[in-house]
Amino acid sequence: MTTSKLSKKKIHEDIKREGRVLGLHAGAVEVIADKVTDKIITWGKKRSAITENDLYQRMAKELKKYNEDLAYLFESRNKVL
Protein backbone atom coordinates (compact mmCIF):
# COMPACT_ATOMS: atom_id res chain seq x y z
CA MET A 1 0.00 0.00 0.00
CA THR A 2 1.11 3.51 -0.53
CA THR A 3 1.54 5.60 2.55
CA SER A 4 -1.19 7.96 1.34
CA LYS A 5 -3.64 5.13 2.14
CA LEU A 6 -2.40 4.97 5.73
CA SER A 7 -5.40 6.05 7.78
CA LYS A 8 -4.88 7.49 11.24
CA LYS A 9 -8.52 6.82 12.08
CA LYS A 10 -8.38 3.18 10.89
CA ILE A 11 -5.22 2.43 12.86
CA HIS A 12 -6.63 4.08 15.98
CA GLU A 13 -9.93 2.19 15.73
CA ASP A 14 -8.14 -1.10 15.03
CA ILE A 15 -6.11 -0.78 18.23
CA LYS A 16 -9.19 0.15 20.26
CA ARG A 17 -11.17 -2.79 18.84
CA GLU A 18 -8.45 -5.28 19.77
CA GLY A 19 -8.16 -3.69 23.22
CA ARG A 20 -11.87 -4.31 23.76
CA VAL A 21 -11.41 -7.94 22.65
CA LEU A 22 -8.82 -8.33 25.40
CA GLY A 23 -11.05 -6.62 27.94
CA LEU A 24 -8.60 -3.80 28.60
CA HIS A 25 -9.75 -0.60 30.30
CA ALA A 26 -11.19 1.74 27.65
CA GLY A 27 -9.31 4.78 28.97
CA ALA A 28 -5.98 3.00 28.92
CA VAL A 29 -6.59 1.69 25.40
CA GLU A 30 -7.49 5.20 24.22
CA VAL A 31 -4.16 6.56 25.51
CA ILE A 32 -2.23 3.66 23.98
CA ALA A 33 -4.04 4.05 20.65
CA ASP A 34 -3.26 7.78 20.56
CA LYS A 35 0.44 7.27 21.21
CA VAL A 36 0.90 4.29 18.89
CA THR A 37 -1.12 5.82 16.07
CA ASP A 38 1.05 8.94 16.11
CA LYS A 39 4.21 6.81 15.98
CA ILE A 40 2.87 4.70 13.09
CA ILE A 41 1.83 7.73 11.04
CA THR A 42 5.25 9.33 11.56
CA TRP A 43 6.97 6.06 10.60
CA GLY A 44 4.76 5.65 7.52
CA LYS A 45 5.44 9.17 6.23
CA LYS A 46 9.10 8.27 5.82
CA ARG A 47 8.28 5.52 3.31
CA SER A 48 6.94 5.55 -0.22
CA ALA A 49 5.17 2.21 0.25
CA ILE A 50 4.63 -0.35 3.00
CA THR A 51 3.15 -3.82 3.14
CA GLU A 52 0.30 -4.78 5.42
CA ASN A 53 2.67 -7.15 7.21
CA ASP A 54 5.18 -4.32 7.76
CA LEU A 55 2.39 -2.19 9.21
CA TYR A 56 1.25 -4.88 11.65
CA GLN A 57 4.80 -5.67 12.72
CA ARG A 58 5.51 -2.00 13.35
CA MET A 59 2.27 -1.66 15.30
CA ALA A 60 3.23 -4.70 17.38
CA LYS A 61 6.65 -3.21 18.10
CA GLU A 62 5.13 0.04 19.33
CA LEU A 63 2.36 -1.72 21.28
CA LYS A 64 4.87 -3.90 23.16
CA LYS A 65 5.91 -0.76 25.03
CA TYR A 66 2.43 -0.65 26.59
CA ASN A 67 0.82 -4.10 26.50
CA GLU A 68 2.31 -7.44 25.45
CA ASP A 69 -1.04 -9.12 24.77
CA LEU A 70 -2.24 -6.31 22.54
CA ALA A 71 1.06 -6.39 20.66
CA TYR A 72 0.75 -10.14 20.18
CA LEU A 73 -2.59 -9.77 18.40
CA PHE A 74 -0.99 -7.53 15.77
CA GLU A 75 2.20 -9.55 15.61
CA SER A 76 0.17 -12.68 14.80
CA ARG A 77 -2.00 -11.19 12.07
CA ASN A 78 -1.78 -12.83 8.65
CA LYS A 79 -0.02 -15.87 10.05
CA VAL A 80 -1.29 -19.37 9.44
CA LEU A 81 -1.67 -21.36 12.64
MOHU-V647623 format. One record per backbone hydrogen bond with DSSP energy under -0.5 kcal/mol. CO is the residue of the C=O (numbers start at 1). NH is the residue of the N-H. If there is no record, write none. Layout:
co=[CO,CO]
nh=[NH,NH]
//
This chain:
co=[1,2,3,5,6,7,8,9,10,11,12,13,14,15,16,17,18,19,19,20,25,26,27,28,29,30,31,32,33,34,35,36,37,38,39,40,41,42,43,44,48,51,52,53,54,55,56,57,58,59,60,62,63,63,67,68,69,70,71,72,74,76]
nh=[50,5,6,7,8,11,12,13,14,15,16,17,18,19,20,21,22,23,24,23,29,30,31,32,33,34,35,36,37,38,39,40,41,42,43,44,45,46,46,47,3,55,56,57,58,59,60,61,62,63,64,65,66,67,71,72,73,74,75,76,77,79]
//
